[in-house]
Amino acid sequence: MELAISTLFNYNIPFGEMLSILSKYGFRFISLGPDRNHSGYYTKNGLKRLKDSLKENNLKVISIHSPLDKTLDLCSTSDGTRLLALEAVITAIDSASELGKANVVIHPANNPSDEKVNEQWNKLKYELLEISRYASNKKINLCVENTLVDDGLELFIRIMDSPMYSNIGWCLDSSHLTISGDMISFIEKYGHRIVDVHLSDTNAKDDHHLLPFQGKIDWEKLFHLIKKKKSIEFIHLEVMMSKSGFENPVEFVKEAYDRGNKLIELWKKA
């Protein structure tokens, strides 16, 4: 069991400086957040700089979150937008392969609409089939994240329930699952497909990506439910500074490291 953290915790920190801080205060594994401009992995030169910085700081990437831009939406009714989104995810998969078989996480929709869910599904399902096949050929784990109810959750359920996508895993987001109120039923039904986890705390209303133990999540209960279905390799924090009460990134990283290790101990006991 290892500890990892997403780089989305504060995009105002230059990427190289962020890696230096994370390495200095104990982290050895990171994931790349959805703002690809921060890490630059999507260009040839950016990927080279990323590799150099990882080597310099003794860090390894465990996953890449595909972009969340509305202009890169896999279920858009615009053919041009879907093509750009498809290219963005393919690039993330290629970069994940270059970085040592990292997972790639996608959202089912970047611009969801309850009124257009059937239309969006009809667009998404074909793009997703191409992406999943490409990821399988590259031997990359592709996983879809459970979103909030009004943020594409219905599409997530359709993906999970469709036999066409049995090779797509689940990235379990602890805050989204808690806010949606379906923790037990979702883990019972889909827990065997967990590939990655995005762990943050919540007050059960707002998706603020709080540090563990700053909110209301019952971590012992969550880990017990997960462990009955699937073992996980990483306690993967997807937390943010903005609502944490920390203004100094060094203090935030140190606190995240300490709280993440407490989660590791809870997992071992679950």
BAMITOR-745085 format. One record per residue (C-alpha): x, y, z; residue number from 0. Coordinates in steps of 0.5 Angstrom, whole numbers, plus 500, padded with zeros to 3 digits. Each point is the difference from the previous one (the first is absolute). Example, Ala and Ser with C-alpha at 12.3 -4.5 7.8 and 13.67 -1.06 7.14 Angstrom:
// residues 2
525 / 491 / 516 / 0 $
502 / 507 / 498 / 1 $
END
This chain:
// residues 270
500 / 500 / 500 / 0 $
503 / 507 / 498 / 1 $
498 / 507 / 500 / 2 $
499 / 504 / 494 / 3 $
497 / 507 / 499 / 4 $
497 / 504 / 494 / 5 $
503 / 506 / 497 / 6 $
494 / 504 / 500 / 7 $
501 / 502 / 507 / 8 $
502 / 507 / 498 / 9 $
501 / 502 / 493 / 10 $
503 / 506 / 502 / 11 $
507 / 497 / 502 / 12 $
504 / 499 / 494 / 13 $
501 / 492 / 498 / 14 $
507 / 500 / 501 / 15 $
500 / 503 / 507 / 16 $
494 / 496 / 502 / 17 $
503 / 493 / 499 / 18 $
506 / 503 / 504 / 19 $
496 / 501 / 506 / 20 $
496 / 494 / 499 / 21 $
507 / 496 / 500 / 22 $
503 / 504 / 506 / 23 $
494 / 498 / 504 / 24 $
499 / 493 / 499 / 25 $
496 / 498 / 494 / 26 $
503 / 495 / 495 / 27 $
494 / 500 / 495 / 28 $
495 / 505 / 497 / 29 $
495 / 500 / 495 / 30 $
499 / 506 / 495 / 31 $
494 / 504 / 501 / 32 $
495 / 502 / 494 / 33 $
503 / 506 / 498 / 34 $
505 / 498 / 495 / 35 $
503 / 506 / 499 / 36 $
503 / 500 / 507 / 37 $
504 / 494 / 499 / 38 $
501 / 500 / 493 / 39 $
500 / 493 / 498 / 40 $
496 / 501 / 494 / 41 $
505 / 503 / 496 / 42 $
507 / 496 / 498 / 43 $
504 / 505 / 503 / 44 $
496 / 501 / 506 / 45 $
500 / 492 / 501 / 46 $
507 / 500 / 500 / 47 $
501 / 506 / 505 / 48 $
495 / 496 / 505 / 49 $
504 / 494 / 499 / 50 $
506 / 504 / 502 / 51 $
497 / 503 / 506 / 52 $
497 / 493 / 502 / 53 $
507 / 497 / 500 / 54 $
503 / 506 / 504 / 55 $
495 / 500 / 505 / 56 $
500 / 492 / 501 / 57 $
492 / 500 / 498 / 58 $
496 / 496 / 496 / 59 $
493 / 501 / 497 / 60 $
495 / 495 / 501 / 61 $
494 / 503 / 496 / 62 $
498 / 506 / 496 / 63 $
493 / 503 / 500 / 64 $
498 / 502 / 493 / 65 $
498 / 507 / 499 / 66 $
493 / 503 / 503 / 67 $
499 / 506 / 495 / 68 $
493 / 500 / 497 / 69 $
504 / 501 / 493 / 70 $
502 / 493 / 501 / 71 $
494 / 496 / 501 / 72 $
499 / 493 / 498 / 73 $
493 / 500 / 500 / 74 $
499 / 507 / 497 / 75 $
495 / 501 / 494 / 76 $
505 / 503 / 496 / 77 $
505 / 496 / 496 / 78 $
505 / 504 / 500 / 79 $
500 / 501 / 508 / 80 $
500 / 492 / 500 / 81 $
506 / 499 / 496 / 82 $
504 / 505 / 504 / 83 $
498 / 496 / 506 / 84 $
502 / 494 / 497 / 85 $
507 / 502 / 498 / 86 $
501 / 503 / 507 / 87 $
498 / 493 / 503 / 88 $
504 / 496 / 495 / 89 $
506 / 505 / 502 / 90 $
499 / 499 / 507 / 91 $
500 / 492 / 499 / 92 $
507 / 501 / 496 / 93 $
503 / 504 / 505 / 94 $
498 / 495 / 506 / 95 $
503 / 495 / 496 / 96 $
507 / 504 / 499 / 97 $
499 / 501 / 508 / 98 $
500 / 493 / 501 / 99 $
493 / 497 / 500 / 100 $
497 / 506 / 504 / 101 $
492 / 499 / 500 / 102 $
496 / 505 / 496 / 103 $
493 / 503 / 504 / 104 $
495 / 503 / 496 / 105 $
493 / 503 / 501 / 106 $
494 / 498 / 496 / 107 $
498 / 507 / 499 / 108 $
504 / 507 / 500 / 109 $
493 / 504 / 499 / 110 $
495 / 495 / 502 / 111 $
492 / 501 / 499 / 112 $
494 / 496 / 503 / 113 $
496 / 503 / 494 / 114 $
505 / 497 / 495 / 115 $
502 / 494 / 504 / 116 $
498 / 495 / 494 / 117 $
503 / 504 / 495 / 118 $
506 / 501 / 504 / 119 $
500 / 492 / 501 / 120 $
500 / 499 / 492 / 121 $
506 / 504 / 499 / 122 $
504 / 498 / 506 / 123 $
499 / 492 / 499 / 124 $
504 / 500 / 493 / 125 $
505 / 505 / 502 / 126 $
501 / 496 / 507 / 127 $
501 / 493 / 496 / 128 $
505 / 503 / 496 / 129 $
504 / 502 / 506 / 130 $
499 / 494 / 504 / 131 $
503 / 496 / 494 / 132 $
506 / 505 / 499 / 133 $
501 / 499 / 508 / 134 $
500 / 493 / 500 / 135 $
505 / 499 / 494 / 136 $
505 / 505 / 504 / 137 $
499 / 496 / 506 / 138 $
497 / 506 / 504 / 139 $
495 / 500 / 505 / 140 $
494 / 504 / 498 / 141 $
495 / 502 / 505 / 142 $
494 / 504 / 501 / 143 $
499 / 505 / 506 / 144 $
493 / 500 / 504 / 145 $
498 / 507 / 499 / 146 $
495 / 504 / 504 / 147 $
492 / 499 / 498 / 148 $
500 / 506 / 496 / 149 $
507 / 499 / 497 / 150 $
499 / 494 / 496 / 151 $
498 / 494 / 505 / 152 $
495 / 497 / 495 / 153 $
505 / 499 / 495 / 154 $
505 / 497 / 505 / 155 $
495 / 495 / 502 / 156 $
498 / 499 / 492 / 157 $
508 / 498 / 499 / 158 $
500 / 496 / 506 / 159 $
494 / 496 / 498 / 160 $
502 / 499 / 493 / 161 $
503 / 493 / 498 / 162 $
504 / 504 / 495 / 163 $
504 / 504 / 505 / 164 $
502 / 494 / 504 / 165 $
508 / 502 / 499 / 166 $
498 / 507 / 503 / 167 $
502 / 500 / 508 / 168 $
497 / 505 / 505 / 169 $
503 / 506 / 503 / 170 $
497 / 500 / 507 / 171 $
499 / 507 / 502 / 172 $
499 / 500 / 507 / 173 $
497 / 507 / 501 / 174 $
495 / 500 / 494 / 175 $
498 / 493 / 502 / 176 $
498 / 503 / 507 / 177 $
497 / 506 / 497 / 178 $
496 / 495 / 496 / 179 $
497 / 496 / 506 / 180 $
501 / 493 / 496 / 181 $
507 / 498 / 503 / 182 $
497 / 493 / 502 / 183 $
496 / 498 / 494 / 184 $
506 / 503 / 495 / 185 $
505 / 496 / 504 / 186 $
496 / 494 / 500 / 187 $
499 / 500 / 493 / 188 $
506 / 503 / 497 / 189 $
505 / 499 / 505 / 190 $
504 / 494 / 496 / 191 $
501 / 505 / 495 / 192 $
504 / 505 / 504 / 193 $
507 / 502 / 497 / 194 $
501 / 506 / 503 / 195 $
498 / 505 / 506 / 196 $
499 / 507 / 500 / 197 $
500 / 501 / 508 / 198 $
498 / 507 / 503 / 199 $
495 / 502 / 506 / 200 $
494 / 504 / 499 / 201 $
494 / 503 / 505 / 202 $
495 / 495 / 496 / 203 $
498 / 506 / 496 / 204 $
506 / 504 / 496 / 205 $
505 / 497 / 496 / 206 $
506 / 504 / 503 / 207 $
505 / 494 / 500 / 208 $
502 / 501 / 507 / 209 $
505 / 496 / 504 / 210 $
499 / 494 / 503 / 211 $
496 / 501 / 507 / 212 $
498 / 507 / 498 / 213 $
493 / 498 / 498 / 214 $
495 / 494 / 502 / 215 $
502 / 494 / 496 / 216 $
501 / 494 / 504 / 217 $
506 / 497 / 498 / 218 $
500 / 494 / 503 / 219 $
493 / 498 / 497 / 220 $
502 / 502 / 493 / 221 $
507 / 496 / 501 / 222 $
496 / 494 / 502 / 223 $
495 / 500 / 495 / 224 $
505 / 501 / 494 / 225 $
505 / 495 / 504 / 226 $
494 / 494 / 499 / 227 $
500 / 501 / 493 / 228 $
507 / 503 / 497 / 229 $
507 / 501 / 503 / 230 $
503 / 507 / 498 / 231 $
508 / 501 / 499 / 232 $
500 / 508 / 502 / 233 $
496 / 504 / 505 / 234 $
500 / 506 / 494 / 235 $
498 / 506 / 503 / 236 $
496 / 505 / 495 / 237 $
500 / 506 / 505 / 238 $
500 / 508 / 499 / 239 $
503 / 505 / 504 / 240 $
495 / 505 / 499 / 241 $
495 / 498 / 505 / 242 $
505 / 497 / 505 / 243 $
501 / 506 / 504 / 244 $
508 / 499 / 498 / 245 $
503 / 506 / 496 / 246 $
507 / 497 / 500 / 247 $
501 / 495 / 495 / 248 $
506 / 497 / 504 / 249 $
495 / 499 / 507 / 250 $
495 / 497 / 495 / 251 $
504 / 495 / 497 / 252 $
503 / 498 / 507 / 253 $
493 / 499 / 503 / 254 $
497 / 496 / 494 / 255 $
506 / 496 / 501 / 256 $
499 / 499 / 507 / 257 $
492 / 499 / 499 / 258 $
501 / 495 / 494 / 259 $
505 / 496 / 504 / 260 $
494 / 499 / 505 / 261 $
495 / 498 / 495 / 262 $
506 / 494 / 498 / 263 $
499 / 498 / 507 / 264 $
493 / 500 / 500 / 265 $
500 / 496 / 494 / 266 $
504 / 495 / 503 / 267 $
495 / 499 / 506 / 268 $
494 / 500 / 495 / 269 $
END
